[in-house]
Amino acid sequence: LMARKLFDGKRLADIAAQAKERTESTASSPSLARLTAVDMAMGSAPRAAAERELIFTVDPNRCRPWKYHNRTDDWYTPENCADLIASISKEGQQQPALARKIEGEADFDYEIIYGMRRRFACAYLGRKLRIRVINNLDDAKASVLMHLENFHRKDITPMERALSFRTQLKAGVFSSQEAMCEVLGVSAPHMTKMLKAASLLEHSAIEALFPKKREVPVELAYKVATLMERQGAKEIILQRARSIAKTDTSKHTPSSILKSLAKSLETTKLLPPMQKAYNLGDSKQVVVSRNPKGKVTLNFPKGLEGVPVETVLDTVRKILTELGDASFRDETP
């Protein structure tokens, strides 16, 4: 299986469980426990000498996030990192971030696989950042190590994980959704739900409603994304999203916004879409289309030249009768 091929037969769930157990049993030395988790995944012995060789102190401003990092940008503020800023200010950086060397970029020397809050806090305090560098680390392994590091973190929200999963899958970090499930130790149904929930925020009208994407509840996002698959529902939900955007969205919670989007289908009558051609004499036609919201469009592909007015009116009457429009009145100008 792919996960075992990546890490010499090791299963991610086993590594995570061992890392958690080691962390709890070595509470007095959390940095060693963190390094041990990486060592277990990479198959290297937890030797102090090796650790010294791999840990560097660098300018945090010379480090950028790995593009598939699972924390959203709104994390990186003094308020959201206040606990870490206070801790590093008082006790120093206890745990190194994980990074890999990058080449050919004038502004950066390393990219952070995990530890971006540590990077922000150190930059904010004007301190050097401690990083552990693993070179020749491909994106699939980097994804697993990030997932392993954050396996038991409660501050990373389900939506952050979902967005990271979807970005990685779309970018081809993993060959398929099945492979991603195997590598990351996530069940297929749960991964499907996460990916569909994250896809909702790819609609710009909906994304604009959530300045803090990490706060979007996965369950409700999944519900709305599923509803949008109904025939004609997408347009209605997006229209509601545009209407909400015109209001003061700060007064709404992410849950209330998603519930409003879902409810828009209850207050809008969906009609079965149709498209039908009607003859206008021997050589011309009118093509009638109706969308689920009831908007009717008449298209005359070859124009109306030479077609008697009464023929056109009779055809329109027939169309409206078939559409069930009782409001039609014969008021020909």
C-alpha positions as CSV (number, residue, x, y, z in Angstrom):
1,L,0.0,0.0,0.0
2,M,1.1,3.5,-0.8
3,A,1.4,4.7,2.8
4,R,3.6,1.9,3.8
5,K,5.8,2.3,0.7
6,L,6.3,6.0,1.7
7,F,7.7,5.1,5.1
8,D,9.2,1.7,5.0
9,G,6.1,-0.3,6.0
10,K,5.1,2.0,8.8
11,R,1.4,2.9,9.2
12,L,0.5,6.6,9.9
13,A,-2.0,5.7,12.6
14,D,0.6,3.6,14.4
15,I,3.2,6.4,14.2
16,A,0.7,9.0,15.4
17,A,-0.3,6.8,18.4
18,Q,3.3,6.2,19.3
19,A,4.1,9.9,19.0
20,K,1.2,10.8,21.2
21,E,2.2,8.2,23.8
22,R,5.8,9.4,23.7
23,T,4.7,13.0,24.0
24,E,2.5,12.3,27.1
25,S,5.3,10.2,28.7
26,T,8.0,12.9,28.1
27,A,6.1,16.0,29.0
28,S,9.2,17.5,30.5
29,S,10.9,17.4,27.0
30,P,8.2,18.0,24.4
31,S,10.7,19.0,21.7
32,L,12.3,15.5,21.9
33,A,8.9,13.9,21.6
34,R,8.1,15.9,18.5
35,L,11.4,15.0,16.9
36,T,10.9,11.3,17.7
37,A,7.6,11.3,15.7
38,V,9.4,12.6,12.7
39,D,12.3,10.1,13.3
40,M,9.8,7.2,13.5
41,A,8.2,8.3,10.1
42,M,11.5,8.8,8.3
43,G,13.1,5.7,9.7
44,S,16.0,7.3,11.4
45,A,17.2,6.6,15.0
46,P,16.5,9.4,17.5
47,R,20.2,10.2,18.1
48,A,21.1,13.5,19.8
49,A,24.0,14.0,17.4
50,A,21.8,13.6,14.4
51,E,19.3,16.0,15.8
52,R,22.0,18.7,16.3
53,E,23.1,18.2,12.7
54,L,19.6,18.7,11.4
55,I,18.5,21.7,13.5
56,F,19.4,25.2,12.3
57,T,18.7,28.7,13.5
58,V,17.5,31.0,10.7
59,D,15.9,34.3,9.9
60,P,12.1,33.6,10.0
61,N,11.6,36.2,7.3
62,R,13.7,34.0,5.0
63,C,11.1,31.2,5.4
64,R,7.8,30.9,3.5
65,P,4.9,28.5,4.1
66,W,4.7,25.2,2.1
67,K,2.0,25.8,-0.4
68,Y,-0.1,23.0,1.0
69,H,0.1,24.1,4.6
70,N,-3.1,23.4,6.5
71,R,-3.3,26.6,8.4
72,T,-5.2,29.5,6.8
73,D,-3.6,33.0,6.6
74,D,-6.0,34.5,9.2
75,W,-4.1,32.6,11.9
76,Y,-1.1,34.9,11.6
77,T,-1.9,37.8,13.8
78,P,-0.6,38.9,17.2
79,E,-4.0,38.1,18.7
80,N,-4.2,34.5,17.2
81,C,-0.7,33.7,18.1
82,A,-0.7,35.5,21.5
83,D,-0.1,32.3,23.5
84,L,2.9,31.2,21.4
85,I,4.3,34.7,21.4
86,A,4.1,34.8,25.2
87,S,5.6,31.3,25.6
88,I,8.6,32.0,23.2
89,S,9.2,35.4,24.8
90,K,9.4,33.8,28.2
91,E,10.9,30.3,27.6
92,G,12.2,30.4,24.1
93,Q,11.2,28.2,21.1
94,Q,10.8,24.7,22.5
95,Q,9.9,22.9,19.3
96,P,11.6,23.4,16.0
97,A,9.5,23.8,12.8
98,L,10.0,21.3,10.0
99,A,11.4,22.8,6.8
100,R,13.1,21.9,3.6
101,K,15.6,23.9,1.6
102,I,14.5,25.7,-1.5
103,E,16.6,26.9,-4.4
104,G,16.3,29.7,-6.9
105,E,14.1,32.1,-4.9
106,A,15.7,35.5,-4.1
107,D,13.5,36.2,-1.0
108,F,13.4,32.8,0.7
109,D,15.8,30.0,1.7
110,Y,13.4,27.5,3.3
111,E,9.8,26.5,3.2
112,I,8.0,25.5,6.4
113,I,6.1,22.2,6.3
114,Y,4.7,22.7,9.7
115,G,5.4,25.4,12.4
116,M,4.1,28.5,10.7
117,R,2.8,29.9,14.0
118,R,6.2,29.5,15.4
119,R,7.6,31.3,12.4
120,F,5.2,34.2,12.9
121,A,5.8,34.4,16.6
122,C,9.6,34.5,16.1
123,A,9.3,37.1,13.4
124,Y,7.0,39.2,15.6
125,L,9.5,39.0,18.5
126,G,12.5,39.7,16.3
127,R,14.1,36.3,17.1
128,K,15.7,33.6,15.1
129,L,13.6,30.6,14.2
130,R,14.7,27.0,15.0
131,I,14.0,24.7,12.1
132,R,14.7,21.0,11.4
133,V,15.6,20.6,7.8
134,I,14.8,17.4,5.8
135,N,16.0,17.7,2.2
136,N,14.9,15.5,-0.7
137,L,11.4,15.5,0.9
138,D,8.7,15.2,-1.7
139,D,5.2,16.7,-1.3
140,A,3.6,13.4,-0.5
141,K,5.9,12.7,2.4
142,A,5.7,16.4,3.5
143,S,1.9,16.0,3.6
144,V,2.1,13.0,5.8
145,L,4.6,14.6,8.2
146,M,2.4,17.7,8.5
147,H,-0.6,15.5,9.1
148,L,1.3,13.5,11.7
149,E,2.4,16.7,13.5
150,N,-1.1,18.0,13.6
151,F,-2.8,14.7,14.2
152,H,-3.9,15.5,17.8
153,R,-4.0,19.3,17.5
154,K,-7.4,20.7,18.4
155,D,-6.7,24.3,17.2
156,I,-6.6,23.3,13.5
157,T,-10.2,23.2,12.4
158,P,-11.8,20.5,10.2
159,M,-12.3,23.0,7.4
160,E,-8.6,23.8,7.5
161,R,-7.8,20.2,7.0
162,A,-10.5,19.9,4.3
163,L,-9.1,22.8,2.4
164,S,-5.6,21.3,2.6
165,F,-6.8,17.9,1.5
166,R,-8.6,19.4,-1.5
167,T,-5.7,21.6,-2.6
168,Q,-3.3,18.6,-2.4
169,L,-5.6,16.3,-4.3
170,K,-6.2,18.9,-7.1
171,A,-2.5,19.5,-7.4
172,G,-1.7,15.9,-7.8
173,V,0.3,15.4,-4.6
174,F,-1.4,12.0,-4.5
175,S,-2.4,10.0,-7.5
176,S,-6.0,9.6,-6.4
177,Q,-8.5,10.2,-3.6
178,E,-8.1,6.5,-2.6
179,A,-4.3,6.9,-2.3
180,M,-4.7,10.0,-0.2
181,C,-7.0,8.2,2.2
182,E,-4.5,5.3,2.5
183,V,-1.5,7.6,3.0
184,L,-3.2,9.9,5.6
185,G,-5.2,7.2,7.3
186,V,-8.5,8.9,6.6
187,S,-11.6,6.8,5.8
188,A,-13.0,7.1,2.3
189,P,-16.5,8.4,3.4
190,H,-14.9,11.0,5.7
191,M,-12.5,12.2,3.0
192,T,-15.4,12.5,0.5
193,K,-17.3,14.7,2.9
194,M,-14.2,16.9,3.6
195,L,-13.4,17.4,0.0
196,K,-17.0,18.2,-1.0
197,A,-17.3,20.7,1.9
198,A,-14.1,22.4,0.9
199,S,-15.3,22.6,-2.7
200,L,-18.1,24.9,-1.6
201,L,-15.6,27.7,-1.0
202,E,-14.3,27.5,-4.6
203,H,-17.4,29.5,-5.6
204,S,-16.3,33.1,-5.3
205,A,-19.8,34.4,-4.3
206,I,-19.8,32.0,-1.3
207,E,-16.1,32.4,-0.5
208,A,-16.6,36.1,-0.1
209,L,-19.0,35.5,2.8
210,F,-16.3,33.9,5.0
211,P,-13.3,36.1,5.7
212,K,-12.2,33.4,8.1
213,K,-12.5,30.2,6.2
214,R,-11.2,28.0,9.1
215,E,-14.4,28.8,11.0
216,V,-16.7,27.4,8.3
217,P,-18.4,24.2,9.7
218,V,-17.7,21.2,7.6
219,E,-21.1,19.5,8.2
220,L,-23.1,22.5,7.0
221,A,-20.8,23.2,4.1
222,Y,-21.1,19.6,3.0
223,K,-24.9,19.9,3.1
224,V,-25.0,23.1,1.0
225,A,-22.5,21.6,-1.5
226,T,-24.7,18.5,-1.8
227,L,-27.8,20.6,-2.3
228,M,-26.0,22.5,-5.1
229,E,-25.8,19.3,-7.1
230,R,-29.6,19.3,-7.6
231,Q,-30.8,20.5,-10.9
232,G,-31.1,24.3,-10.9
233,A,-30.1,24.7,-7.3
234,K,-26.7,26.1,-7.9
235,E,-27.9,29.3,-9.4
236,I,-30.4,29.9,-6.6
237,I,-27.9,29.3,-3.9
238,L,-25.3,31.6,-5.5
239,Q,-27.9,34.3,-5.9
240,R,-28.7,34.1,-2.2
241,A,-25.0,34.3,-1.5
242,R,-24.8,37.5,-3.5
243,S,-27.8,38.9,-1.7
244,I,-26.2,38.1,1.7
245,A,-23.0,39.8,0.6
246,K,-24.8,43.1,0.3
247,T,-25.7,43.0,4.0
248,D,-23.5,43.4,7.1
249,T,-22.0,39.9,7.1
250,S,-20.3,40.6,10.4
251,K,-23.6,40.2,12.1
252,H,-24.0,36.6,10.9
253,T,-22.2,33.5,12.0
254,P,-20.8,31.0,9.4
255,S,-23.5,28.5,10.5
256,S,-26.3,31.0,10.0
257,I,-25.0,32.0,6.6
258,L,-24.9,28.4,5.5
259,K,-28.3,27.7,6.9
260,S,-29.6,30.7,4.9
261,L,-28.1,29.4,1.7
262,A,-29.7,26.0,2.3
263,K,-33.0,27.5,3.1
264,S,-33.1,29.5,-0.2
265,L,-34.2,26.3,-2.0
266,E,-37.2,26.0,0.3
267,T,-38.4,29.5,-0.6
268,T,-37.9,29.2,-4.3
269,K,-40.1,27.0,-6.5
270,L,-37.9,25.0,-8.9
271,L,-39.5,24.1,-12.2
272,P,-38.3,21.4,-14.5
273,P,-36.1,23.0,-17.1
274,M,-37.2,22.5,-20.7
275,Q,-36.1,23.2,-24.3
276,K,-38.5,22.7,-27.2
277,A,-38.7,23.8,-30.8
278,Y,-41.9,25.1,-32.5
279,N,-42.4,25.5,-36.2
280,L,-43.2,28.9,-37.7
281,G,-44.4,28.1,-41.1
282,D,-42.4,25.8,-43.3
283,S,-38.8,26.9,-42.8
284,K,-38.4,28.7,-39.5
285,Q,-38.7,27.9,-35.8
286,V,-38.7,29.3,-32.4
287,V,-36.7,27.5,-29.7
288,V,-38.2,27.9,-26.2
289,S,-36.0,27.4,-23.1
290,R,-37.0,27.6,-19.5
291,N,-34.6,27.5,-16.5
292,P,-35.5,26.0,-13.1
293,K,-36.4,29.5,-11.8
294,G,-39.0,29.8,-14.5
295,K,-37.3,32.3,-16.8
296,V,-38.5,31.6,-20.4
297,T,-36.3,32.5,-23.4
298,L,-37.5,32.5,-27.0
299,N,-34.8,32.2,-29.6
300,F,-35.5,32.6,-33.4
301,P,-32.5,31.0,-35.1
302,K,-33.4,32.2,-38.6
303,G,-35.2,35.4,-37.6
304,L,-38.9,36.3,-38.3
305,E,-38.6,37.8,-41.8
306,G,-41.6,36.6,-43.9
307,V,-43.5,35.1,-41.0
308,P,-47.0,36.5,-40.6
309,V,-47.6,38.2,-37.3
310,E,-50.7,36.0,-36.6
311,T,-48.5,32.9,-37.0
312,V,-46.1,34.2,-34.4
313,L,-48.9,35.2,-32.0
314,D,-50.6,31.8,-32.4
315,T,-47.4,30.0,-31.7
316,V,-46.7,32.2,-28.6
317,R,-50.2,31.4,-27.3
318,K,-49.6,27.7,-27.8
319,I,-46.2,28.0,-25.9
320,L,-47.7,29.9,-23.0
321,T,-50.6,27.5,-22.7
322,E,-48.2,24.5,-22.6
323,L,-46.1,26.3,-20.0
324,G,-49.2,26.9,-17.9
325,D,-49.0,30.7,-18.0
326,A,-52.6,31.8,-17.2
327,S,-51.5,35.4,-17.0
328,F,-51.0,35.8,-20.7
329,R,-53.2,38.5,-22.2
330,D,-53.6,39.2,-25.9
331,E,-52.5,42.9,-26.1
332,T,-50.8,43.1,-29.4
333,P,-49.4,46.6,-30.0
